[in-house]
Amino acid sequence: MTLQSIEIPDSINQIEHSPTAIRLMDLASEHIDAFMSDNESVPENFVNCDFRLVDQSLTWMEQTHLLQGRRFCELGSGFGVAAMLASLRGMESVGIEIESDLVDASCDLAETLGLPAKFYCGSFVPRNLSEVFELGREVEHVETHEGEAYQEMGLDLDDFDLFFAFPWPGEEYFFETVFEAGAAVHSLLLTYRGRDGMHLVRKT
Ligand SMILES: C[S@@+](CC[C@H](N)C(=O)[O-])C[C@H]1O[C@@H](n2cnc3c(N)ncnc32)[C@H](O)[C@@H]1O
């Protein structure tokens, strides 16, 4: 198994957003600001990605017919906005997040918006892939103390067509390791890499 890199053109930043996506992103930003000011102990690993770039990447992937199916999973979903943007497009969308406060906040936001995205509290690091799990214990911003979320979801890594994650700098390799070890052949992993934008790989 290998990962094939797929170049995303810089021109995606010209892609327009739908009015519903704009509403989602605006409301999410308001909810995140309120969450940050109400909570003295904001989970230390939570930083949100560039939602606009996620939405533009999803539009571009649909336009270029890169998706093989409609199941989406956000690994470490935080406020779950990427999962909700996918849900807005009719994808069957879930987020896995280890911090229960963030899971509650994403469920509230999805309910406010009437979106069927589902959020599960637990770890995205599968325990049955023991080498991957052991590797995960060494990754600073990936928590492994909680049980995995897959059993509760009734879905495994290899049931999804597209994953999204925002790894901390230097930890991208771990998300690719999880993806390569457990995801289905032909599925895609989209990662947000801060100033370096979006990165897309397909498992071949
Ligand atoms: C950098 S934030 C990204 C949040 C969101 N994906 C976004 O892009 O806005 C990473 C998130 O992963 C969560 N996280 C860390 N380890 C995890 C694990 N093993 N399973 C699930 N979530 C995890 C953190 O609590 C944090 O909310």
The ligand as an SDF file (V2000), in Angstrom:
LIG
                    3D

 27 29  0  0  0  0  0  0  0  0999 V2000
   -5.8700   20.9140   16.0140 C   0  0  0  0  0  0  0  0  0  0  0  0
   -7.4800   20.4330   16.6250 S   0  0  0  0  0  0  0  0  0  0  0  0
   -8.4220   20.3750   15.1040 C   0  0  0  0  0  0  0  0  0  0  0  0
   -9.9100   20.4980   15.3120 C   0  0  0  0  0  0  0  0  0  0  0  0
  -10.7570   20.4460   14.0240 C   0  0  0  0  0  0  0  0  0  0  0  0
  -10.4890   19.2520   13.2730 N   0  0  0  0  0  0  0  0  0  0  0  0
  -10.4960   21.6230   13.1380 C   0  0  0  0  0  0  0  0  0  0  0  0
   -9.7730   21.4510   12.1530 O   0  0  0  0  0  0  0  0  0  0  0  0
  -10.9960   22.7200   13.4030 O   0  0  0  0  0  0  0  0  0  0  0  0
   -7.1950   18.6850   16.9760 C   0  0  0  0  0  0  0  0  0  0  0  0
   -8.2970   18.0380   17.7960 C   0  0  0  0  0  0  0  0  0  0  0  0
   -7.9920   16.6450   17.9410 O   0  0  0  0  0  0  0  0  0  0  0  0
   -8.4460   16.2150   19.2140 C   0  0  0  0  0  0  0  0  0  0  0  0
   -7.7570   14.9580   19.5460 N   0  0  0  0  0  0  0  0  0  0  0  0
   -6.4990   14.7700   20.0050 C   0  0  0  0  0  0  0  0  0  0  0  0
   -6.2360   13.4530   20.1070 N   0  0  0  0  0  0  0  0  0  0  0  0
   -7.3530   12.7830   19.7100 C   0  0  0  0  0  0  0  0  0  0  0  0
   -7.7080   11.4060   19.5740 C   0  0  0  0  0  0  0  0  0  0  0  0
   -6.8530   10.4260   19.8490 N   0  0  0  0  0  0  0  0  0  0  0  0
   -8.9270   11.0960   19.1190 N   0  0  0  0  0  0  0  0  0  0  0  0
   -9.8400   12.0720   18.8180 C   0  0  0  0  0  0  0  0  0  0  0  0
   -9.5610   13.3920   18.9450 N   0  0  0  0  0  0  0  0  0  0  0  0
   -8.3290   13.7530   19.3550 C   0  0  0  0  0  0  0  0  0  0  0  0
   -8.1240   17.4000   20.1060 C   0  0  0  0  0  0  0  0  0  0  0  0
   -8.8730   17.3940   21.3180 O   0  0  0  0  0  0  0  0  0  0  0  0
   -8.4710   18.5920   19.1970 C   0  0  0  0  0  0  0  0  0  0  0  0
   -9.7960   19.0080   19.3730 O   0  0  0  0  0  0  0  0  0  0  0  0
  1  2  1  0
  2  3  1  0
  2 10  1  0
  3  4  1  0
  4  5  1  0
  5  6  1  0
  5  7  1  0
  7  8  2  0
  7  9  1  0
 10 11  1  0
 11 12  1  0
 11 26  1  0
 12 13  1  0
 13 14  1  0
 13 24  1  0
 14 15  1  0
 14 23  1  0
 15 16  2  0
 16 17  1  0
 17 18  1  0
 17 23  2  0
 18 19  1  0
 18 20  2  0
 20 21  1  0
 21 22  2  0
 22 23  1  0
 24 25  1  0
 24 26  1  0
 26 27  1  0
M  CHG  2   2   1   9  -1
M  END
$$$$
